[in-house]
């Protein structure tokens, strides 16, 4: 069995294409159900499937006996509605150790738009949990994701890759500060009340920005966020009024469609023609219509433009990359060692099952004999025989696993089957 990965991310595709590949939880479940170990919606060439979907990437991880990235391209196109032609030239694919290494790097923050950003580890964990819940992840992918998550946790605890943690929100504020002379005295409107919005407010407060207003469709959430940071809150109906007084707008909602259109912004700018407006769209899918950037006096930034700013803020954490790569190398070695033992697992299981069957037969024979003699020693015999079987099979089991890591697993597995009379390998259960 082979591991394959197909992905598209902020380096290979613009935000306009990535947002067309945005998956909510119900769409993810539907895709994963195709490789579920329960009742499958359709026949697929994958025995296992996992999907990592964020604002900066969509990556499919699969296990297949005959790996072909084109199968994953077809699955991505079918479930997203984006044609194969539109995906062409924007995807990347990896197989086996390269696929595993890529996921380890993603979970450790080395492949993020913002180097070392902390959110990605949680997103990898959520992807793993969802695949398990749907029944699409099996033995191999489950172990792969667990190992990647462990590598990510080690990277954060053993290195400074996440020291002075940068996020998309903090990079956005950093970019705004480079464009605004007196950031502290600016009026900033934050649209949204989720995690990204709160991180933006936090970054603004660190720069001692005083005039912050939070707007959200749910007024209570806007008020709660504003109160935590000493900001103002308004209802969504006050949007145009707040646009008239703002110097900067940071928008980060979970809306499936743009909430800030050209007409609204043009109307607000008509009341303040002498004052420019910076609009920072950090939502995915995008909150702001592209046409807003063509309104006179408006400077529009989105996730694509943020990537340039992110590369500059990464300098402080670049020195930690070699240490993180060392951790990834160690975890990769452990995962590869585990992976190589899969080919001998069926023979180990068959060997132990045969030994257990022999033990049970001998127990029954001995107990019948003792019963005839009027002796009660069932518990002692049970314990004794279990101990004998475990001791007899311990050394062959350890040696077989060691030989599998040296590339001799198949040869020794065949030899063990012959010596123990375990039957053909094809008759054994799959690992």
C-alpha positions in Angstrom: 0.0 0.0 0.0 1.2 3.5 -0.8 0.6 7.0 0.6 -0.2 9.8 -1.9 -0.8 13.5 -1.4 -2.3 16.0 -3.7 -2.5 19.6 -2.8 -3.0 23.2 -3.8 -1.8 26.1 -1.6 -1.0 29.8 -1.3 2.3 29.2 -3.3 0.7 27.5 -6.2 -2.7 29.2 -6.7 -4.2 32.6 -6.2 -6.9 33.3 -3.6 -9.5 33.5 -6.3 -8.9 29.8 -7.2 -8.4 28.6 -3.6 -11.7 30.1 -2.5 -13.5 28.0 -5.1 -12.0 25.0 -3.3 -13.4 26.0 0.0 -15.0 23.1 1.8 -17.4 23.3 4.8 -17.7 20.4 7.1 -20.7 18.8 5.3 -18.8 18.8 2.0 -15.7 17.4 3.7 -17.8 14.6 5.2 -19.3 13.8 1.8 -15.9 13.5 0.2 -14.5 11.4 3.0 -17.5 9.1 2.9 -16.3 7.9 -0.5 -13.5 6.0 1.3 -15.4 5.2 4.5 -15.0 1.7 5.9 -18.7 1.7 6.4 -21.1 1.9 3.4 -19.3 3.8 0.7 -21.1 6.3 -1.5 -19.0 5.3 -4.5 -16.3 2.9 -5.5 -12.9 4.6 -5.2 -9.3 3.4 -5.6 -8.5 4.6 -2.1 -8.7 2.4 1.0 -8.1 5.5 3.2 -8.6 9.2 2.8 -8.0 12.4 4.8 -8.5 16.0 3.8 -6.8 19.1 5.2 -8.7 22.3 4.2 -7.8 25.8 5.3 -7.8 29.3 3.9 -4.3 28.7 2.4 -4.5 25.1 1.3 -6.5 22.0 0.3 -4.6 18.8 0.6 -5.9 15.2 0.1 -4.0 12.3 1.7 -4.9 8.8 0.5 -3.7 5.2 0.8 -3.9 3.1 -2.4 -2.4 -0.1 -3.7 -1.9 1.5 -7.2 -1.3 5.2 -6.5 -2.2 7.7 -9.1 -2.4 11.4 -8.4 -4.9 11.8 -11.3 -7.5 10.0 -9.2 -7.2 12.6 -6.5 -7.3 15.4 -9.1 -10.6 13.9 -10.3 -12.0 13.6 -6.8 -11.0 17.2 -6.0 -12.6 18.5 -9.3 -15.8 16.5 -8.8 -16.4 17.5 -5.2 -15.5 21.2 -5.6 -17.0 21.9 -9.0 -13.6 23.3 -10.3 -12.6 21.7 -13.6 -9.5 19.7 -14.2 -8.4 22.3 -16.6 -8.6 25.1 -14.0 -6.6 23.0 -11.6 -3.9 22.3 -14.1 -0.6 23.8 -13.2 -1.7 24.7 -9.7 -1.4 21.4 -7.9 1.5 19.4 -6.4 1.7 15.7 -5.5 3.9 13.5 -3.3 4.2 9.8 -2.7 5.2 7.7 0.3 8.0 9.2 2.3 7.7 12.6 0.5 4.0 12.7 1.3 4.7 12.0 4.9 7.5 14.5 5.1 5.3 17.1 3.6 2.5 16.6 6.2 5.2 16.8 9.0 6.4 20.1 7.6 2.8 21.4 7.3 2.0 20.5 10.9 5.3 22.0 12.1 4.5 25.4 10.5 7.3 25.3 7.9 4.9 25.3 4.9 2.6 28.1 6.2 2.1 31.5 4.7 3.4 32.8 8.0 6.4 30.7 9.1 5.6 29.0 12.4 2.0 30.2 12.7 0.2 28.3 15.4 -3.2 27.6 13.9 -2.2 25.0 11.4 -1.4 22.3 14.1 -5.0 22.5 15.3 -6.3 22.3 11.7 -4.2 19.2 11.0 -5.6 17.7 14.2 -9.2 18.6 13.2 -8.7 17.0 9.8 -7.5 13.8 11.5 -10.4 13.7 13.9 -13.0 14.2 11.1 -11.5 11.4 8.9 -11.6 9.1 11.9 -15.2 10.1 12.7 -16.4 9.5 9.2 -14.5 6.2 9.0 -12.3 7.2 6.1 -9.0 7.0 8.0 -7.5 3.6 8.7 -4.4 2.2 10.2 -1.8 3.9 8.0 -3.3 7.4 7.7 -4.2 7.5 11.4 -0.6 6.7 12.3 0.7 9.3 9.8 -1.5 12.1 11.1 -0.7 11.2 14.7 3.1 11.3 13.9 2.7 14.6 12.1 0.8 16.1 15.1 3.5 14.8 17.5 6.2 16.4 15.3 4.3 19.7 15.3 4.0 19.7 19.1 7.7 18.9 19.5 8.5 21.8 17.1 6.6 24.2 19.3 7.8 23.0 22.6 11.5 22.3 21.8 12.2 25.2 19.5 11.4 28.9 19.2 9.6 28.5 15.8 6.5 29.9 17.4 8.1 32.5 19.6 6.7 35.9 19.0 4.0 34.0 17.1 2.9 35.6 13.9 -0.5 35.0 12.4 -2.3 36.2 9.3 -4.0 38.8 11.4 -0.7 40.1 12.9 0.9 40.2 9.5 -2.1 42.1 8.2 -1.7 44.7 11.0 2.1 44.9 10.3 1.4 45.6 6.7 -1.2 48.3 7.5 1.3 49.9 9.9 3.8 50.2 7.1 1.2 52.1 5.0 -0.2 54.4 7.8 2.0 57.1 9.3 0.2 57.6 12.6 -1.2 54.1 13.3 -1.9 54.9 17.0 -4.4 57.6 16.1 -6.2 55.8 13.3 -9.8 54.7 13.4 -9.9 51.0 12.6 -13.1 49.1 11.8 -12.9 45.3 12.4 -15.7 43.3 10.7 -16.2 39.9 12.3 -15.9 38.5 15.8 -14.2 35.2 15.3 -10.7 34.0 16.1 -9.0 35.9 13.2 -10.9 39.1 14.2 -9.8 38.8 17.8 -6.2 38.2 16.8 -6.4 41.4 14.7 -7.7 43.4 17.6 -5.0 42.0 19.8 -2.3 43.0 17.2 -3.8 46.5 17.0 -3.7 46.9 20.8 -0.1 45.9 20.8 0.5 48.8 18.5 -1.4 51.0 20.9 -4.2 51.7 18.5 -7.0 53.3 20.5 -9.9 53.8 18.0 -11.1 50.3 17.3 -14.7 49.5 16.4 -16.0 45.9 16.0 -19.0 45.1 13.8 -20.6 41.7 13.5 -24.0 40.3 12.4 -24.4 38.9 15.8 -24.3 42.0 18.0 -23.7 40.0 21.2 -20.5 38.5 19.8 -19.2 41.9 18.7 -20.0 43.4 22.1 -18.1 40.5 23.8 -15.0 40.9 21.7 -15.0 44.6 22.0 -15.4 44.5 25.8 -12.4 42.1 26.1 -10.1 44.7 24.4 -11.7 48.0 25.4 -13.1 48.7 21.9 -16.5 49.9 20.6 -19.1 47.6 19.1 -21.8 48.4 16.6 -24.5 46.4 14.8 -24.1 45.4 11.2 -26.6 48.0 10.1 -24.1 50.7 11.1 -21.6 49.4 8.5 -21.8 52.3 6.0 -21.7 54.9 8.8 -18.6 53.3 10.3 -17.0 53.1 6.8 -17.3 56.9 6.6 -15.3 57.5 9.8 -12.7 54.6 9.5 -9.1 55.0 8.2 -8.6 51.2 8.1 -11.0 48.3 7.7 -10.0 44.7 8.6 -12.6 42.1 7.5 -12.6 38.5 8.7 -16.0 36.9 8.7 -17.2 33.3 7.9 -19.7 34.6 5.3 -19.9 32.4 2.2 -20.1 35.5 -0.1 -18.7 39.0 -0.1 -20.2 41.3 2.6 -18.5 44.5 1.4 -19.5 45.5 -2.1 -18.4 48.3 -4.4 -21.7 50.2 -4.1 -21.5 50.4 -0.3 -17.9 51.5 -0.3 -18.3 54.0 -3.1 -21.2 55.6 -1.2 -19.2 55.9 2.0 -16.2 57.4 0.2 -18.4 60.0 -1.4 -18.8 61.5 2.1 -15.0 61.5 2.7 -13.3 62.2 -0.7 -10.2 63.7 0.8 -9.4 60.8 3.1 -8.0 57.5 1.8 -9.2 54.1 3.1 -7.2 50.9 3.6 -9.2 47.8 3.3 -7.6 44.5 4.5 -9.5 41.4 3.6 -8.2 38.4 5.5 -11.4 36.3 5.2 -11.7 33.0 3.2 -13.7 33.0 1.1 -13.1 36.7 0.6 -15.3 39.3 2.3 -14.6 42.1 -0.1 -15.6 42.4 -3.8 -12.5 42.8 -6.0 -14.2 45.9 -7.6 -13.8 47.7 -4.2 -10.2 48.1 -5.0 -11.1 50.3 -8.0 -13.0 52.9 -5.9 -11.0 56.1 -5.9 -9.1 56.5 -2.6 -9.4 52.8 -1.6 -6.4 50.6 -1.2 -7.5 46.9 -1.1 -5.3 44.1 0.2 -6.1 40.4 0.3 -4.4 37.1 1.3 -2.3 37.1 -1.9 -0.8 40.5 -1.1 -0.2 39.5 2.5 2.2 36.7 1.4 4.8 39.4 0.5 4.5 40.9 3.9 4.6 37.5 5.6 8.0 36.7 4.0 9.5 39.8 5.6 8.2 39.1 9.1 9.6 35.5 9.0 13.2 36.5 9.5 13.2 36.2 13.3 12.0 32.6 13.1 14.1 31.4 10.2 17.0 30.5 12.5 14.8 27.9 14.1 14.1 26.0 10.9 17.2 23.6 11.1 16.1 22.5 14.6 12.5 21.9 13.4 13.9 19.9 10.4 15.9 17.8 12.8 12.8 17.0 14.8 10.9 16.2 11.6 13.8 13.9 10.6 13.6 12.0 13.9 9.8 11.6 13.7 10.0 10.5 10.0 12.5 7.8 10.9 10.2 6.5 13.6 7.2 6.5 11.2 9.2 4.7 8.5 10.3 2.1 11.0 6.7 1.5 11.9 5.6 1.4 8.2 8.1 -1.3 7.3 6.7 -3.6 10.0 3.3 -3.7 8.3 4.4 -6.4 5.8 5.2 -8.8 8.7 2.2 -8.0 10.9 -0.1 -10.6 9.3 2.5 -13.3 9.8 3.1 -12.3 13.4 -0.6 -12.3 14.1 -1.0 -15.7 12.3 1.9 -17.1 14.3 0.4 -16.0 17.6 -3.1 -17.2 16.7 -1.7 -20.6 15.9 0.2 -20.7 19.2 -2.9 -19.6 21.1 -5.0 -22.4 19.4 -2.4 -25.0 20.4 -2.4 -23.6 24.0 -6.2 -23.8 24.3 -6.2 -27.4 23.0 -3.5 -28.4 25.5 -5.4 -26.7 28.3 -8.5 -28.6 27.6 -6.7 -31.9 27.3 -4.8 -31.3 30.6 -8.0 -30.1 32.5 -9.8 -33.3 31.4 -6.9 -35.3 32.8 -6.8 -33.4 36.1 -10.6 -33.6 36.4 -10.3 -37.4 36.2 -7.7 -37.2 39.0 -9.9 -34.8 41.1 -7.4 -31.9 40.9 -8.4 -28.2 40.4 -5.6 -26.3 38.8 -7.3 -24.5 35.9 -6.2 -20.9 36.9 -2.6 -21.9 37.4 -2.5 -23.8 34.1 -4.0 -20.8 32.3 -1.4 -18.4 33.6 1.5 -20.9 33.0 0.6 -21.6 29.4 0.1 -17.9 28.5 3.5 -17.1 30.0 5.1 -20.0 28.0 3.5 -18.9 24.7 4.6 -15.2 25.2 8.1 -16.2 26.1 8.5 -18.6 23.2 7.2 -16.1 20.6 8.8 -12.9 22.0 12.2 -13.4 20.4 11.0 -14.5 16.9 8.6 -11.5 16.9 11.3 -9.0 17.8 13.8 -10.5 15.2 11.1 -10.5 12.5 10.4 -6.8 13.1 14.1 -6.0 13.0 14.6 -7.9 9.7 11.6 -6.0 8.2 13.4 -2.7 8.9 16.4 -4.0 7.0 14.4 -4.7 3.9 14.2 -8.5 4.6 10.7 -8.6 6.0 9.0 -10.3 3.1 11.7 -13.0 2.9 11.6 -13.8 6.6 7.8 -13.6 6.7 7.7 -16.3 4.0 10.2 -18.4 5.8 8.2 -18.2 9.1 5.0 -19.2 7.3 6.7 -22.2 5.8 8.3 -23.2 9.2 5.1 -22.8 11.2 2.7 -24.0 8.5 0.8 -20.7 8.6 -0.6 -20.9 5.1 -0.2 -18.5 2.1 0.2 -14.8 2.7 -2.7 -14.1 0.5 -5.0 -15.9 3.0 -4.0 -13.6 5.8 -6.1 -10.6 6.8 -4.8 -7.3 5.5 -2.9 -5.2 8.0 
